[in-house]
Amino acid sequence: MRLKTVAKLATIASVLLFCLALGCYVFMQLDRADRHRDVNLFSLVPSDCTGVLYSDNIYAFMDNYPEPNYRDELNRFQFPGLFEFILSGLKEYAGENAHGLSNQMGHLAVSFHDSPLSNNQVVYLRMEADDKQLLADMLNEFTSSDFLPKEEKYRGKKIRVYPLGDEDFLASYEGKGFWALSYQKRLIEEVIDASLDDTSLADDELFSRMQDKKRKSRHFMTLYTRSASMPFLAQREKCWSEYEFHLNSDVLYLTGEMLTPDEETNVEAVEQRIKEMEGVEEPFLIVSVDKDSTGTYVEKALSIAETGDRTLFNECVANLSTDASFTLAVDMETVARDPQRFREYLPEFVINHKDLFIPFVLSVQLTLGEGHVSHIWVFTYKD
């Protein structure tokens, strides 16, 4: 072979090898970036939590909705504890000291443990390097000036404890692409256990199935609870319910499903429980236990509307779906007058904060499909 040809081939081979090496390098970097970007916060959440709130971008979710007319009612209720501290503090601190927060930081989860007490929460944030520095700066500013963060080791992982004053402390654990924080160091230890021992929500078969079913949406916020969608269904031994939040100026919607390990049995059990309930028709209260009666109530509400005798409660009934297997429609003033009567229908949170919900009409519907029980909760604001 001629020398020129050999030299040309060698040059081509060198170029090909260089391109191959460059391609592998780029692919590896992209793969690392994808894995960093796709940190699964549920892989950190202990599977024995009582519930978890999750958003793919909490700030965009809040910013993309119009300010509701019921903002004063929402302002009366401050989300307790760590969630309020972290979210409010970060947004204010970032606005004053940085160029805002990255999209990564909007991915947030809050897990609830043991009891609804505010100090039994863990907040999880997906973070880039700049975000971590921002949070560290904020925590250092909020930390008591007399002390520095204390570092402890647990199973080879570093936990930082920040003194916040008034005998409060904040424990934190950070890794590649995430940061977890809690007022309880033992809960941070449980986070580390869940991650190392594969005992997180990501390893919970039922919860993972609910995640697989979840529709893809942009800028969502969803609450998952280890409970039935309505208390009268709570005899199920194990279940998860999801509530995805939707807002407009006058209405708060919560939609989702309830899942149990055996989906077919789940639907049959719900059908049986509904059959055991009694229908109710009173002023500002309707309980329907079958599609036919719901259809009757809707037709009656529509005919009343035609006469011009319009009330918000009547309009809410007229907008009910006639495909639901169970329906509750009630003016929350009725609930406030006799909350015990509604404990089998409404979550304890709603009963305990009944005064907060007085300005709303509530409608709840359960729909049974093939292997699933879907629900929609609609709080309509009374101007």
Secondary structure by P-SEA (a helix, b strand, c coil): ccaaaaaaaaaaaaaaaaaaaaaaaaaaaaaaaaaaaaccccccccccccbbbbbccaaaaaaacccccaaaaaaacccccaaaaaaaaaaaaaaccccccccccccbbbbbccccccccbbbbbbccaaaaaaaaaaaaaaccccccbbbbbcccbbbbbbbccccbbbbbccccccccccccaaaaaaaaaaaaacccccccaaaaaaaaacccccbbbbbbbcccccccccccccbbbbbbbbbcccbbbbbbccccccaaaaaaaaaaaaaabbbbbcccbbbbccaaaaaaaaaaaaaaaaaccccaaaaaaaaccccccbbbbbcaaaaaaccccccccccaaaaaaccccccbbbbbbbbbccccccbbbbbbbcc
